[in-house]
């Protein structure tokens, strides 16, 4: 018993370690999702700043004035250019992370806000080099609307192509925001410090624009672009790589976390667990002996008794011994066993009474007028000396009554049910002078299947009395028994006067039909059986009974009904 205890503890540690690893992965994923969300918000802020610049009326008035000033009027050009720079400076001061704003017009004009603010490292101080920079050329060559690049060690640039707000569609120039790299440090600082991870940010051209740490070469990260989580190794050190691609900015963010940092707490727990295992091992030596003798043995016997009770055994009585708690459980078990036995006996008796009442109700449905009319018909035929008709009619009546009076069976085969229907209809044919015809189509392999007794007679009786007799002229009833998949389907079809509605949710309002429906659903397994009624006035009525059967032709029925067959 001690060895399994140690194994369980070790397995629990392994499970806990895996669980902790999964939780850490989820935490890192949530963190990187949060970081990407902040980048998307920052992207939308820069986009909104672009919209503000485009909608800044004073700035566009100055830009239009700049285009209209004569080229040789240097003084006017300079003054207006200073006014444009002042407008850009006002817009720049609305964002602390924006170090400078520049505008390159399609006509060759260059404007920026550094004329008023001291910014020695600004890219706009060397306009010629800016226009020849790789990132500016890449932005124009790819025809991008917006893009972000790394311009220097401590700065990034965000470019946005704008149109003339007067004409909307005419390209006017390119806005360039010079951004402080410290803002991106703030976005990624918390997660990087928590797990000592390295951060990599790629733009839409898969160019590295920001990195913090150097756990993995940035080129190797491109191979896991399609996966959110991947494992990599470098110099025998294992790393977890979590990536997130933003569809709004089209930027990709990677976070590389060392496994040893992730599992630092798990390793500490491992050492503590081993110490606890040793202590528990020696403590269990003393406890196991006591529990094995006083508690475990009585509980095992009680468990075996419960399994036997669950398998159907009755009359099980446990000896009351052991600790007080075990004695109380044993007493409760003995009481429960007695109550279950009584309940089972009561349920069986109640079910038997219900079945007997159902069959008695069906047998009582043989209407006295039907017997009276049938006997009158026999007397009438006797007076006319129609011996053959009398013999046929009397034989059918006798066999029908014999089958009705058998109370020792609650189920019968489909073949016997159809045979009784033939006798029943034959009696009506003599009474109605051939007004009713019966046609039966049945698959031979289904005739031996058992169904509730007298389940079809009420259906045929309703078809005759409520469908064919009210009709002028001859009528027919067709019974079809066929297999559809794993279902046995029995259809009772008449061409009588029909019902007032096309679909009856509760088949008919008569007691006979309700009795048939209830007995049918009680006998067969729920969910695998049913009764449907469809009718059209003047055309006829179709009643469908269906239930599940196996490939061997056995019926899928409720457990308490299995003892009623045959």
C-alpha positions, 0 to 999 in steps of 0.5 A, a space after each residue: 500500500 505504501 508503494 502505490 502511495 509514493 507512485 500517486 504522489 509522484 504522478 500528482 507532481 507530474 500532473 501538477 507540473 504539466 498543469 502549471 506549465 499549461 497555466 503559464 502558457 495561457 498566462 503568456 498568451 494572455 499577456 501577449 494578447 494584451 500587448 498586441 491589443 495595446 499595439 492595435 490601440 496605439 495604431 488606431 491613435 496614430 491613425 486618428 492623429 493622421 485624420 486630425 492632421 488631414 482635417 486641420 483647416 488652418 494647416 491646409 490653408 497654409 499648405 495651399 498658400 505655400 503652393 501659391 507663393 511665388 518661388 522667388 519670394 523667399 521671405 514669404 516662403 520662409 514665413 509661411 513655412 514657419 507657420 506650417 511647422 508651428 501647426 505641425 508642432 501643435 499637433 505633435 504636442 498632443 502626443 508625448 511619444 511623438 518626437 516629430 511630425 513631418 510632411 512630404 508633399 507630392 510636389 516636393 515640399 518638406 515640412 516638419 515641427 523641429 524648427 521650434 523644438 530642440 531635437 538633435 537626432 531628428 531624421 528631418 535634419 537631413 532631408 536628402 538622406 531621409 528620402 534615400 533611406 531604405 525604409 522610405 524607399 521600401 514604403 514607396 516601392 510597396 505602395 503602402 498606405 501605412 507602415 512602421 520601420 526602425 529608423 535608429 537605435 532609439 527611434 521608430 517611424 510611422 508613415 501614412 499616405 494621405 490625400 488632399 482633403 479638398 478633392 479626397 481622391 488626389 494623392 497629396 503626400 506622406 506623413 512621417 511620425 518619429 516615435 520614441 522607442 521607449 514607448 514600446 519598452 513600456 508596452 512590453 516591460 511587464 511581461 519581459 520582466 516577469 518571465 525574463 523573456 525576449 520580445 520581437 516585433 515584425 512589421 507587415 514586411 516581416 522586418 524586425 522593427 523592435 526587439 528586447 533581449 536576444 534569446 533566439 536569432 530573429 531569423 529562426 522565428 519566421 519558421 513558426 509564423 503559422 503556429 501560436 506556440 512552439 518550442 525551440 532550443 539554443 545551446 542546450 537551453 529550451 525556450 517557449 515561443 508564443 506568437 501573435 499576429 494582428 490583422 488590424 496592424 499586420 504586425 507580428 509579435 513574438 515572445 521567447 520565454 526560457 523553460 527554466 524560468 517558467 518552471 522555477 516554482 515547479 522545481 522548488 515544489 519538486 524538491 519539497 515534494 520529495 521531502 514530503 514523500 519521505 516523511 509520508 512514507 514513514 508516517 504511513 507505516 504506522 497509520 496503514 496497519 491501524 486503518 487496514 485492521 479497523 476500517 479498510 476491511 469492513 469497508 471492502 466487505 461493504 463495497 462488495 455487498 453494494 456491488 452485489 446489490 447493484 447486480 440485483 442480489 437481494 437479502 444481503 445483510 451486513 454484520 455491524 462491526 468496526 469503528 463507529 462511523 463504519 457501523 453507522 454506514 453498515 446500518 444505513 446500508 442494511 436499512 437501504 437494502 430492505 427499503 429497495 427490496 420493498 420498493 422493487 416488490 411494490 413496483 412489480 405489483 403495481 406494473 402487473 396491476 396496470 398491465 392487467 387493467 390495460 388488457 381488461 379495458 381492451 377486452 371490455 371494448 368488444 361492444 355488446 351491439 357488435 355481438 348482438 348484430 353478429 348473432 342476428 346475422 347468424 340467425 338470418 343466415 340460418 333461416 336462409 339455409 346458408 350453411 357455408 356462410 354460417 360456418 365461416 361467420 361462426 368460426 371467425 367469431 369463436 376464434 376472435 372471442 377466444 383470443 380476446 378472452 385469453 388473459 394470461 398473455 399481454 403480448 403477441 406476435 405480429 402474425 397472430 395480431 394480423 390473424 385476429 384482424 382478418 377474423 374481425 374484418 370478416 365479421 364486419 364483411 358479413 354484417 355490411 354485405 362486403 362493404 369493407 375490404 382488407 389487404 395485408 402486406 407484411 415482411 415475413 421476417 417481421 411476423 414473429 416479432 412481439 408487440 402489445 396484444 390488441 394494439 391493432 384492433 382499435 385502429 382497425 375498428 376506428 377505420 371501419 366505424 369512423 372512416 368507412 361506414 360513414 362513407 357512401 359505397 365500398 371501402 378498404 383497409 390496408 395494413 403494411 408491415 415493413 422494415 425501414 432501417 432499424 425500425 419496424 413500421 406498421 401502417 393502417 391505411 383506410 380510404 374513408 371519409 377522413 378527419 377534419 385536420 391533416 395532422 393530429 398531435 394527440 391521435 384522436 380524442 377517443 379512449 381507444 386511441 389514447 389507450 393504444 398510444 399509451 400502451 405502445 409507448 410504455 412497452 417500447 423504449 422511449 425515443 425509439 418508438 412513436 405513433 403518428 396520424 395523418 388524414 385528409 377529409 374525403 381521402 382517408 386516414 393513415 396511422 403509423 406505429 414504429 419501433 426499433 428492432 435489432 438486426 436479429 429482429 429483436 425488439 428494443 423495449 423497456 427493461 420491465 417489459 422483457 418478462 412479458 414476451 411469449 
